[in-house]
């Protein structure tokens, strides 16, 4: 087989493996959903059997209820792993259209607000009043933003600050998320986008890999600045839809270096 033929077979094999992996994940997800439903019904049976104002559970009931709760948590965890895997396996299935990036970012911040409040995380924003549209698959890009916010939240165990900043750079827009969490060392920075690599207990290692893939599918780039003990900044650069006859005052080229982490957050 010549070189050209060899190269043409590899994508077909990868497509087949991706198709098989997605099918297997769906086959696992279906019984997991059934298990979750039955565990919920079992919990309701326990509650109903003990009446509206039940007495304190005896030792046997406490053990059973504890095991039931453990099973429910494990099913939820496994469903989360499969959801992450399926999102990653759907790579390339995006449908971009002109969209308002500012509105999307505000929507995600509002959606994540209860989680941030529950973890004592204060969100600060620095957003322009207007911005040209960008070509986005809103569902996919929303997931990328959520993944980054979840990653930031998990890095701030005792609470902290999350700064969301949007700045136009000529024909491009920079979207930055900066946290005051634990930060990363050199090895963690080098590997954080790698598949199935995670420093978090129970982490799937798919969150940041999915973000990187989604950004690439939007013809963008993602940069990372992080320092152990100080925090982390992710900056996504995306192209904007700008009229060809309009002067934008910039070349649209991405910067080669990133600015250092801020000493303190900027209030919204």
Backbone as CSV, one residue per row, in Angstrom:
resi,resn,N_x,N_y,N_z,CA_x,CA_y,CA_z,C_x,C_y,C_z
1,UNK,0.865,-1.207,0.000,0.000,0.000,0.000,0.892,1.245,0.000
2,UNK,0.606,2.193,-0.908,1.456,3.378,-0.954,1.065,4.362,0.144
3,UNK,1.855,5.437,0.246,1.683,6.404,1.342,0.322,7.058,1.291
4,UNK,-0.139,7.430,0.101,-1.432,8.102,-0.036,-2.566,7.197,0.445
5,UNK,-2.515,5.931,0.043,-3.565,5.008,0.453,-3.544,4.799,1.970
6,UNK,-2.357,4.696,2.544,-2.245,4.488,3.983,-2.870,5.649,4.738
7,UNK,-2.589,6.898,4.295,-3.133,8.068,4.974,-4.644,8.119,4.843
8,UNK,-5.191,7.632,3.720,-6.631,7.733,3.510,-7.404,6.733,4.356
9,UNK,-6.733,5.651,4.781,-7.426,4.636,5.558,-7.568,5.055,7.019
10,UNK,-6.564,5.795,7.527,-6.556,6.143,8.951,-7.809,6.914,9.369
11,UNK,-8.233,7.987,8.661,-9.458,8.669,9.061,-10.674,7.756,9.064
12,UNK,-10.746,6.810,8.089,-11.886,5.899,8.053,-11.898,5.014,9.294
13,UNK,-10.715,4.541,9.714,-10.640,3.725,10.913,-11.023,4.535,12.152
14,UNK,-10.564,5.808,12.188,-10.903,6.664,13.319,-12.403,6.930,13.364
15,UNK,-13.019,7.154,12.186,-14.458,7.374,12.133,-15.204,6.148,12.650
16,UNK,-14.716,4.954,12.272,-15.361,3.720,12.723,-15.249,3.577,14.233
17,UNK,-14.036,3.827,14.777,-13.856,3.732,16.223,-14.718,4.741,16.963
18,UNK,-14.809,5.952,16.413,-15.660,6.970,17.038,-17.111,6.535,17.034
19,UNK,-17.563,5.998,15.903,-18.948,5.521,15.792,-19.211,4.396,16.788
20,UNK,-18.274,3.447,16.892,-18.449,2.339,17.831,-18.452,2.830,19.275
21,UNK,-17.560,3.770,19.591,-17.482,4.292,20.960,-18.760,5.020,21.336
22,UNK,-19.297,5.799,20.398,-20.544,6.507,20.678,-21.686,5.523,20.884
23,UNK,-21.725,4.479,20.052,-22.776,3.477,20.212,-22.679,2.762,21.543
24,UNK,-21.444,2.438,21.952,-21.246,1.769,23.239,-21.665,2.676,24.390
25,UNK,-21.315,3.953,24.304,-21.687,4.897,25.360,-23.201,5.001,25.489
26,UNK,-23.898,5.034,24.355,-25.364,5.081,24.403,-25.939,3.811,25.021
27,UNK,-25.339,2.664,24.684,-25.821,1.394,25.247,-25.632,1.354,26.764
28,UNK,-24.560,1.966,27.254,-24.340,2.021,28.700,-25.263,3.039,29.350
29,UNK,-25.498,4.149,28.665,-26.304,5.227,29.244,-27.753,4.808,29.447
30,UNK,-28.301,4.020,28.552,-29.703,3.620,28.681,-29.971,2.839,29.966
31,UNK,-29.206,1.769,30.281,-29.455,1.079,31.554,-29.130,1.938,32.768
32,UNK,-28.172,2.859,32.643,-27.890,3.758,33.765,-29.102,4.628,34.078
33,UNK,-29.765,5.118,33.024,-30.972,5.926,33.242,-32.058,5.100,33.918
34,UNK,-32.185,3.829,33.513,-33.162,2.933,34.144,-32.810,2.701,35.609
35,UNK,-31.525,2.520,35.895,-31.086,2.353,37.275,-31.412,3.576,38.110
36,UNK,-31.153,4.762,37.564,-31.435,5.997,38.296,-32.917,6.111,38.616
37,UNK,-33.767,5.779,37.635,-35.202,5.861,37.853,-35.655,4.881,38.934
38,UNK,-35.140,3.662,38.885,-35.528,2.651,39.872,-35.008,2.976,41.269
39,UNK,-33.837,3.561,41.364,-33.322,3.985,42.665,-34.188,5.089,43.257
40,UNK,-34.659,5.996,42.400,-35.558,7.047,42.867,-36.875,6.458,43.371
41,UNK,-37.416,5.484,42.621,-38.652,4.826,43.047,-38.441,4.059,44.356
42,UNK,-37.276,3.432,44.496,-36.980,2.698,45.723,-36.900,3.650,46.911
43,UNK,-36.303,4.803,46.683,-36.226,5.812,47.751,-37.628,6.279,48.141
44,UNK,-38.499,6.470,47.131,-39.876,6.871,47.413,-40.617,5.776,48.171
45,UNK,-40.347,4.511,47.826,-40.982,3.400,48.551,-40.577,3.408,50.021
46,UNK,-39.312,3.654,50.274,-38.844,3.725,51.656,-39.555,4.851,52.402
47,UNK,-39.647,6.011,51.748,-40.291,7.155,52.399,-41.764,6.892,52.644
48,UNK,-42.454,6.285,51.638,-43.875,5.999,51.788,-44.156,4.961,52.848
49,UNK,-43.272,3.962,52.947,-43.484,2.887,53.927,-43.328,3.384,55.352
50,UNK,-42.585,4.474,55.527,-42.323,4.959,56.876,-43.305,6.053,57.291
51,UNK,-44.236,6.411,56.388,-45.274,7.372,56.737,-44.834,8.807,56.540
52,UNK,-45.812,9.743,56.712,-45.529,11.160,56.500,-44.618,11.725,57.593
53,UNK,-44.794,11.249,58.829,-43.949,11.693,59.929,-43.292,10.470,60.558
54,UNK,-42.293,9.924,59.884,-41.704,8.663,60.338,-40.856,8.861,61.593
55,UNK,-40.757,7.835,62.414,-39.837,7.895,63.554,-38.393,7.816,63.061
56,UNK,-37.482,8.042,63.966,-36.066,7.950,63.601,-35.771,6.550,63.063
57,UNK,-35.023,6.458,61.959,-34.742,5.136,61.372,-33.898,4.277,62.316
58,UNK,-34.156,2.984,62.280,-33.341,2.071,63.077,-32.021,1.829,62.343
59,UNK,-31.054,1.149,62.975,-29.739,0.959,62.337,-29.811,0.293,60.963
60,UNK,-30.716,-0.679,60.799,-30.832,-1.344,59.509,-31.321,-0.381,58.442
61,UNK,-32.304,0.435,58.786,-32.824,1.403,57.822,-31.772,2.449,57.472
62,UNK,-31.005,2.883,58.464,-29.948,3.869,58.192,-28.915,3.310,57.219
63,UNK,-28.519,2.034,57.429,-27.556,1.423,56.511,-28.125,1.332,55.096
64,UNK,-29.398,0.942,54.995,-30.025,0.798,53.669,-30.136,2.143,52.970
65,UNK,-30.550,3.177,53.704,-30.693,4.503,53.107,-29.333,5.068,52.705
66,UNK,-28.309,4.792,53.498,-26.967,5.262,53.169,-26.466,4.597,51.887
67,UNK,-26.692,3.280,51.771,-26.268,2.567,50.576,-27.053,3.037,49.351
68,UNK,-28.321,3.334,49.538,-29.149,3.836,48.445,-28.614,5.181,47.947
69,UNK,-28.275,6.057,48.891,-27.730,7.364,48.510,-26.390,7.209,47.790
70,UNK,-25.576,6.260,48.242,-24.288,6.010,47.580,-24.492,5.547,46.141
71,UNK,-25.438,4.638,45.934,-25.732,4.165,44.588,-26.233,5.303,43.697
72,UNK,-27.089,6.164,44.236,-27.605,7.280,43.450,-26.477,8.221,43.034
73,UNK,-25.566,8.524,43.958,-24.439,9.405,43.624,-23.553,8.786,42.549
74,UNK,-23.335,7.464,42.655,-22.470,6.803,41.685,-23.108,6.781,40.302
75,UNK,-24.406,6.571,40.227,-25.102,6.597,38.939,-24.999,7.986,38.317
76,UNK,-25.201,9.032,39.132,-25.087,10.408,38.636,-23.666,10.669,38.125
77,UNK,-22.658,10.178,38.855,-21.269,10.376,38.432,-21.001,9.680,37.101
78,UNK,-21.470,8.445,36.961,-21.251,7.706,35.717,-21.991,8.356,34.549
79,UNK,-23.201,8.863,34.810,-23.927,9.571,33.748,-23.167,10.819,33.317
80,UNK,-22.550,11.506,34.272,-21.753,12.680,33.933,-20.550,12.332,33.073
81,UNK,-19.876,11.224,33.403,-18.733,10.784,32.603,-19.174,10.468,31.177
82,UNK,-20.297,9.770,31.044,-20.789,9.424,29.704,-21.207,10.669,28.927
83,UNK,-21.841,11.625,29.612,-22.225,12.864,28.935,-20.998,13.597,28.415
84,UNK,-19.939,13.682,29.244,-18.697,14.318,28.799,-18.110,13.587,27.597
85,UNK,-18.109,12.262,27.664,-17.551,11.463,26.568,-18.335,11.673,25.279
86,UNK,-19.672,11.666,25.387,-20.505,11.826,24.197,-20.339,13.211,23.585
87,UNK,-20.205,14.238,24.439,-19.971,15.583,23.921,-18.660,15.633,23.157
88,UNK,-17.634,14.965,23.703,-16.342,14.976,23.016,-16.403,14.153,21.726
89,UNK,-17.101,13.025,21.768,-17.186,12.146,20.596,-17.963,12.787,19.456
90,UNK,-18.801,13.791,19.774,-19.558,14.476,18.725,-18.730,15.552,18.045
91,UNK,-17.421,15.504,18.198,-16.546,16.500,17.590,-16.824,16.680,16.108
92,UNK,-16.833,17.942,15.674,-17.065,18.235,14.269,-18.522,18.451,13.923
93,UNK,-19.431,18.071,14.826,-20.859,18.235,14.558,-21.327,19.585,15.090
94,UNK,-20.889,20.642,14.448,-21.318,21.974,14.859,-22.021,22.653,13.692
95,UNK,-22.888,23.584,14.024,-23.663,24.310,13.029,-23.598,25.785,13.376
96,UNK,-22.604,26.475,12.813,-22.373,27.869,13.179,-23.300,28.806,12.415
97,UNK,-23.656,29.891,13.081,-24.497,30.930,12.496,-24.143,32.251,13.189
98,UNK,-24.448,33.395,12.566,-24.171,34.674,13.229,-24.874,34.744,14.585
99,UNK,-24.112,35.087,15.625,-24.666,35.078,16.982,-24.049,36.197,17.806
100,UNK,-24.769,36.577,18.849,-24.352,37.645,19.759,-23.551,37.018,20.900
101,UNK,-22.234,37.147,20.832,-21.368,36.561,21.855,-21.629,37.185,23.226
102,UNK,-21.831,38.504,23.265,-22.091,39.178,24.544,-23.323,38.608,25.232
103,UNK,-24.398,38.448,24.457,-25.643,37.923,25.032,-25.440,36.497,25.538
104,UNK,-24.682,35.699,24.788,-24.440,34.317,25.186,-23.641,34.254,26.486
105,UNK,-22.619,35.082,26.602,-21.804,35.099,27.820,-22.645,35.522,29.016
106,UNK,-23.450,36.568,28.850,-24.310,37.011,29.954,-25.288,35.905,30.366
107,UNK,-25.809,35.194,29.386,-26.753,34.103,29.666,-26.085,32.994,30.480
108,UNK,-24.863,32.622,30.111,-24.159,31.554,30.827,-23.815,32.006,32.245
109,UNK,-23.388,33.251,32.409,-23.082,33.764,33.754,-24.327,33.702,34.633
110,UNK,-25.466,34.119,34.090,-26.711,34.072,34.854,-27.100,32.631,35.187
111,UNK,-26.911,31.734,34.238,-27.248,30.326,34.453,-26.380,29.708,35.550
112,UNK,-25.118,30.119,35.612,-24.187,29.565,36.595,-24.231,30.281,37.948
113,UNK,-24.994,31.359,38.034,-25.001,32.178,39.256,-25.326,31.393,40.534
114,UNK,-26.357,30.527,40.545,-26.627,29.777,41.789,-25.454,28.916,42.237
115,UNK,-24.756,28.282,41.290,-23.599,27.463,41.643,-22.476,28.328,42.202
116,UNK,-22.246,29.483,41.588,-21.208,30.379,42.093,-21.533,30.857,43.503
117,UNK,-22.778,31.231,43.728,-23.163,31.691,45.061,-23.016,30.578,46.094
118,UNK,-23.381,29.363,45.715,-23.294,28.231,46.645,-21.849,27.940,47.032
119,UNK,-20.896,28.287,46.163,-19.478,28.024,46.439,-18.729,29.300,46.833
120,UNK,-19.474,30.361,47.166,-18.882,31.624,47.633,-17.902,32.203,46.608
121,UNK,-18.323,32.188,45.343,-17.502,32.735,44.270,-18.161,34.017,43.759
122,UNK,-17.403,35.099,43.792,-17.904,36.393,43.326,-17.457,36.603,41.881
123,UNK,-18.415,36.919,41.027,-18.141,37.071,39.594,-18.053,38.555,39.252
124,UNK,-17.003,38.931,38.568,-16.804,40.301,38.097,-16.732,40.268,36.580
125,UNK,-17.344,41.238,35.940,-17.352,41.261,34.480,-16.813,42.582,33.955
126,UNK,-16.165,42.512,32.828,-15.691,43.680,32.102,-16.063,43.458,30.643
127,UNK,-17.289,43.862,30.289,-17.838,43.585,28.971,-18.099,44.882,28.218
128,UNK,-17.847,44.906,26.914,-18.152,46.109,26.115,-19.655,46.278,25.958
129,UNK,-20.066,47.472,25.589,-21.494,47.726,25.403,-22.016,47.090,24.124
130,UNK,-21.154,46.962,23.126,-21.587,46.309,21.887,-20.390,45.638,21.237
131,UNK,-20.712,44.733,20.315,-19.684,43.928,19.667,-20.264,43.368,18.380
132,UNK,-19.472,43.316,17.293,-19.969,42.652,16.081,-20.322,41.188,16.365
133,UNK,-21.172,40.636,15.533,-21.555,39.234,15.707,-20.375,38.312,15.404
134,UNK,-20.470,37.103,15.914,-19.475,36.069,15.629,-20.199,34.836,15.108
135,UNK,-19.494,34.025,14.345,-20.071,32.777,13.848,-19.950,31.713,14.932
136,UNK,-21.078,31.362,15.541,-21.058,30.442,16.675,-22.085,29.333,16.507
137,UNK,-21.719,28.164,16.977,-22.712,27.145,17.314,-23.024,27.411,18.783
138,UNK,-24.159,28.048,19.048,-24.432,28.542,20.398,-24.455,27.414,21.429
139,UNK,-24.997,26.263,21.058,-25.045,25.154,22.000,-23.657,24.656,22.357
140,UNK,-22.811,24.476,21.346,-21.454,23.976,21.591,-20.632,25.002,22.358
141,UNK,-20.730,26.283,21.967,-19.909,27.288,22.635,-20.403,27.529,24.064
142,UNK,-21.699,27.416,24.272,-22.224,27.507,25.645,-21.609,26.423,26.524
143,UNK,-21.501,25.207,25.974,-20.895,24.114,26.733,-19.439,24.399,27.047
144,UNK,-18.712,25.001,26.099,-17.314,25.346,26.352,-17.198,26.345,27.497
145,UNK,-18.064,27.355,27.507,-18.039,28.346,28.582,-18.383,27.714,29.927
146,UNK,-19.381,26.845,29.939,-19.761,26.168,31.183,-18.602,25.323,31.697
147,UNK,-17.939,24.597,30.791,-16.796,23.774,31.191,-15.710,24.627,31.841
148,UNK,-15.434,25.795,31.258,-14.405,26.673,31.824,-14.823,27.203,33.189
149,UNK,-16.103,27.542,33.341,-16.573,28.048,34.633,-16.567,26.954,35.700
150,UNK,-16.939,25.750,35.307,-16.881,24.623,36.248,-15.434,24.371,36.657
151,UNK,-14.518,24.426,35.693,-13.101,24.221,35.986,-12.598,25.275,36.970
152,UNK,-13.002,26.537,36.748,-12.591,27.620,37.647,-13.168,27.413,39.039
153,UNK,-14.420,27.023,39.092,-15.085,26.812,40.389,-14.405,25.699,41.179
154,UNK,-14.047,24.633,40.489,-13.394,23.511,41.157,-12.000,23.875,41.646
155,UNK,-11.399,24.901,41.052,-10.063,25.331,41.471,-10.112,26.260,42.680
156,UNK,-11.300,26.751,43.031,-11.444,27.690,44.157,-12.227,27.001,45.268
157,UNK,-11.546,26.139,46.009,-12.220,25.277,46.980,-12.921,26.073,48.086
158,UNK,-12.321,27.157,48.538,-12.919,27.936,49.617,-13.538,29.233,49.151
159,UNK,-13.930,29.293,47.883,-14.468,30.533,47.339,-13.371,31.361,46.686
160,UNK,-13.773,32.437,46.032,-12.796,33.293,45.369,-13.446,34.222,44.369
161,UNK,-12.646,34.667,43.412,-13.095,35.631,42.410,-12.980,35.016,41.015
162,UNK,-14.006,35.253,40.204,-13.984,34.857,38.796,-14.203,36.113,37.968
163,UNK,-13.251,36.414,37.103,-13.312,37.615,36.274,-13.568,37.205,34.830
164,UNK,-14.628,37.761,34.245,-14.972,37.487,32.856,-14.764,38.776,32.065
165,UNK,-13.902,38.715,31.089,-13.498,39.909,30.353,-13.631,39.657,28.857
166,UNK,-14.215,40.613,28.146,-14.306,40.548,26.685,-13.716,41.827,26.121
167,UNK,-12.797,41.684,25.173,-12.164,42.843,24.553,-11.991,42.586,23.064
168,UNK,-12.372,43.581,22.269,-12.202,43.452,20.825,-10.773,43.781,20.429
169,UNK,-10.228,42.981,19.531,-8.885,43.191,18.995,-8.983,43.199,17.476
170,UNK,-9.359,44.342,16.919,-9.519,44.431,15.476,-10.634,43.534,14.980
171,UNK,-10.287,42.590,14.116,-11.280,41.660,13.576,-11.472,40.435,14.460
172,UNK,-10.912,40.485,15.650,-10.995,39.363,16.588,-11.590,39.838,17.908
173,UNK,-11.995,38.882,18.720,-12.457,39.202,20.069,-11.783,38.239,21.038
174,UNK,-11.318,38.783,22.154,-10.710,37.972,23.212,-11.699,37.836,24.363
175,UNK,-11.975,36.606,24.740,-12.833,36.288,25.877,-11.970,35.598,26.928
176,UNK,-11.811,36.233,28.084,-10.944,35.702,29.131,-11.740,35.366,30.379
177,UNK,-11.400,34.244,30.998,-11.938,33.856,32.301,-10.756,33.648,33.238
178,UNK,-10.714,34.448,34.296,-9.610,34.406,35.246,-10.143,34.033,36.621
179,UNK,-9.509,33.050,37.263,-9.919,32.661,38.608,-8.774,32.888,39.588
180,UNK,-9.115,32.952,40.865,-8.113,33.126,41.918,-7.914,31.810,42.664
181,UNK,-7.931,30.719,41.917,-7.839,29.397,42.513,-6.414,28.931,42.753
182,UNK,-6.245,27.619,42.781,-4.971,27.021,43.175,-3.886,27.186,42.121
183,UNK,-4.273,27.433,40.875,-3.293,27.580,39.812,-2.674,26.252,39.401
184,UNK,-1.801,26.310,38.400,-1.168,25.104,37.858,0.341,25.270,37.825
185,UNK,1.036,24.142,38.009,2.478,24.155,37.821,2.787,23.864,36.351
186,UNK,4.076,23.756,36.035,4.483,23.597,34.633,3.922,22.321,34.013
187,UNK,3.975,21.210,34.751,3.468,19.950,34.216,1.962,20.019,33.979
188,UNK,1.232,20.609,34.921,-0.220,20.710,34.779,-0.586,21.597,33.605
189,UNK,0.140,22.684,33.417,-0.119,23.556,32.262,0.107,22.812,30.959
190,UNK,1.143,21.976,30.920,1.481,21.251,29.694,0.463,20.163,29.370
191,UNK,-0.213,19.632,30.390,-1.071,18.463,30.170,-2.558,18.741,30.329
192,UNK,-2.935,19.956,30.700,-4.331,20.192,31.082,-5.326,19.979,29.942
193,UNK,-4.877,20.105,28.683,-5.776,19.879,27.553,-5.732,18.437,27.050
194,UNK,-4.949,17.599,27.698,-4.817,16.213,27.252,-6.058,15.407,27.613
195,UNK,-6.407,14.487,26.724,-7.565,13.625,26.966,-7.346,12.746,28.195
196,UNK,-8.376,12.645,29.023,-8.414,11.740,30.178,-7.363,12.059,31.239
197,UNK,-6.819,13.271,31.218,-5.868,13.667,32.254,-6.538,14.685,33.166
198,UNK,-6.521,14.420,34.462,-7.151,15.328,35.411,-6.487,15.198,36.770
199,UNK,-6.383,16.309,37.473,-5.872,16.295,38.850,-7.001,16.252,39.866
200,UNK,-8.237,16.296,39.383,-9.395,16.338,40.279,-9.887,14.931,40.574
201,UNK,-10.265,14.704,41.800,-10.820,13.413,42.179,-12.144,13.192,41.446
202,UNK,-12.233,12.106,40.720,-13.438,11.820,39.957,-13.523,12.567,38.640
203,UNK,-12.474,13.337,38.281,-12.493,14.069,37.021,-12.372,13.143,35.826
204,UNK,-13.029,13.522,34.725,-13.005,12.678,33.530,-11.834,12.994,32.611
205,UNK,-11.241,14.183,32.762,-10.179,14.574,31.847,-10.686,14.923,30.467
206,UNK,-11.971,15.249,30.361,-12.562,15.584,29.062,-13.001,17.047,28.969
207,UNK,-13.135,17.716,30.113,-13.688,19.072,30.113,-12.878,20.056,29.296
208,UNK,-11.587,20.208,29.606,-10.755,21.173,28.885,-10.428,20.694,27.478
209,UNK,-10.305,19.376,27.285,-10.090,18.852,25.932,-11.278,19.193,25.034
210,UNK,-12.480,19.120,25.600,-13.684,19.482,24.843,-13.687,20.962,24.518
211,UNK,-13.290,21.799,25.481,-13.213,23.245,25.242,-12.261,23.533,24.090
212,UNK,-11.075,22.948,24.133,-10.090,23.190,23.085,-10.609,22.769,21.712
213,UNK,-11.290,21.624,21.652,-11.814,21.149,20.380,-12.896,22.085,19.853
214,UNK,-13.807,22.537,20.736,-14.887,23.432,20.315,-14.323,24.750,19.807
215,UNK,-13.339,25.306,20.516,-12.722,26.564,20.084,-12.065,26.390,18.719
216,UNK,-11.371,25.281,18.512,-10.727,25.016,17.224,-11.766,24.922,16.112
217,UNK,-12.899,24.300,16.396,-13.958,24.167,15.397,-14.593,25.516,15.064
218,UNK,-14.385,26.516,15.921,-14.869,27.874,15.658,-13.773,28.757,15.068
219,UNK,-12.692,28.126,14.571,-11.568,28.828,13.947,-10.916,29.789,14.929
220,UNK,-10.912,29.412,16.206,-10.324,30.238,17.242,-9.125,29.574,17.895
221,UNK,-8.574,30.258,18.886,-7.458,29.730,19.657,-7.768,29.899,21.140
222,UNK,-7.096,29.107,21.980,-7.231,29.254,23.426,-5.843,29.274,24.033
223,UNK,-5.601,30.260,24.891,-4.310,30.410,25.555,-4.504,30.254,27.054
224,UNK,-3.432,29.841,27.721,-3.470,29.583,29.149,-2.328,30.313,29.836
225,UNK,-2.669,31.018,30.918,-1.677,31.599,31.813,-2.048,31.147,33.212
226,UNK,-1.100,30.536,33.932,-1.412,30.042,35.268,-0.163,30.038,36.129
227,UNK,-0.359,30.295,37.402,0.733,30.274,38.366,0.241,29.594,39.629
228,UNK,1.005,28.650,40.124,0.633,27.905,41.315,0.413,28.866,42.487
229,UNK,-0.748,28.746,43.106,-1.062,29.568,44.263,-1.671,30.919,43.943
230,UNK,-1.723,31.296,42.676,-2.266,32.610,42.307,-3.531,32.538,41.468
231,UNK,-3.633,31.557,40.600,-4.828,31.455,39.781,-4.514,31.129,38.333
232,UNK,-5.562,31.157,37.524,-5.462,30.732,36.124,-6.313,31.632,35.249
233,UNK,-5.798,31.910,34.059,-6.585,32.630,33.057,-6.590,31.839,31.758
234,UNK,-7.799,31.600,31.233,-7.972,31.057,29.898,-8.472,32.182,28.998
235,UNK,-7.845,32.355,27.843,-8.266,33.383,26.886,-8.601,32.726,25.556
236,UNK,-9.842,32.892,25.141,-10.311,32.389,23.846,-10.302,33.549,22.860
237,UNK,-9.711,33.352,21.702,-9.727,34.364,20.637,-10.542,33.828,19.465
238,UNK,-11.568,34.599,19.061,-12.467,34.203,17.985,-12.530,35.296,16.917
239,UNK,-12.761,34.895,15.654,-12.948,35.900,14.602,-14.345,36.512,14.694
240,UNK,-14.424,37.784,14.335,-15.705,38.497,14.307,-16.182,38.654,12.861
241,UNK,-17.496,38.824,12.730,-18.073,39.132,11.422,-18.026,40.645,11.237
242,UNK,-17.070,41.097,10.415,-16.866,42.533,10.212,-16.913,42.817,8.723
243,UNK,-17.563,43.957,8.343,-17.670,44.316,6.937,-16.270,44.518,6.357
244,UNK,-16.073,44.059,5.108,-14.763,44.158,4.474,-14.347,45.603,4.236
245,UNK,-15.322,46.504,4.079,-14.997,47.892,3.784,-14.748,48.698,5.051
246,UNK,-14.899,48.083,6.203,-14.783,48.806,7.457,-13.343,48.774,7.962
247,UNK,-12.874,49.895,8.464,-11.539,49.949,9.050,-11.633,49.589,10.516
248,UNK,-10.906,48.551,10.932,-11.031,48.061,12.291,-9.851,48.447,13.181
249,UNK,-8.844,49.098,12.584,-7.740,49.566,13.406,-6.887,48.465,13.978
250,UNK,-6.879,47.308,13.346,-6.055,46.203,13.850,-5.830,45.183,12.774
251,UNK,-4.759,44.470,12.889,-4.422,43.472,11.881,-5.151,42.180,12.080
252,UNK,-5.710,41.956,13.298,-6.413,40.718,13.572,-5.507,39.559,13.907
253,UNK,-4.179,39.818,13.995,-3.276,38.724,14.311,-3.252,38.475,15.807
254,UNK,-3.184,37.206,16.175,-3.167,36.848,17.587,-1.836,37.224,18.207
255,UNK,-1.833,37.683,19.475,-0.576,38.015,20.128,0.226,36.766,20.432
256,UNK,1.561,36.915,20.412,2.407,35.769,20.693,2.574,35.548,22.181
257,UNK,2.421,36.599,22.990,2.605,36.471,24.418,1.337,36.895,25.135
258,UNK,1.128,36.333,26.328,-0.030,36.668,27.132,0.386,37.590,28.258
259,UNK,-0.527,38.441,28.674,-0.257,39.335,29.786,-0.304,38.559,31.081
260,UNK,0.406,39.041,32.135,0.421,38.314,33.411,-0.923,38.369,34.105
261,UNK,-1.095,37.504,35.094,-2.323,37.497,35.871,-2.454,38.799,36.644
262,UNK,-3.696,39.307,36.808,-3.887,40.561,37.539,-3.657,40.366,39.023
263,UNK,-3.273,41.452,39.688,-3.084,41.384,41.129,-4.413,41.322,41.855
264,UNK,-5.435,41.987,41.320,-6.738,41.992,41.971,-7.812,42.099,40.914
265,UNK,-9.036,41.608,41.209,-10.110,41.630,40.213,-10.665,43.018,39.988
266,UNK,-11.306,43.193,38.820,-11.997,44.431,38.495,-13.477,44.231,38.709
267,UNK,-14.087,45.043,39.549,-15.515,44.894,39.831,-16.337,45.220,38.617
268,UNK,-17.493,44.479,38.505,-18.407,44.739,37.400,-19.209,45.980,37.685
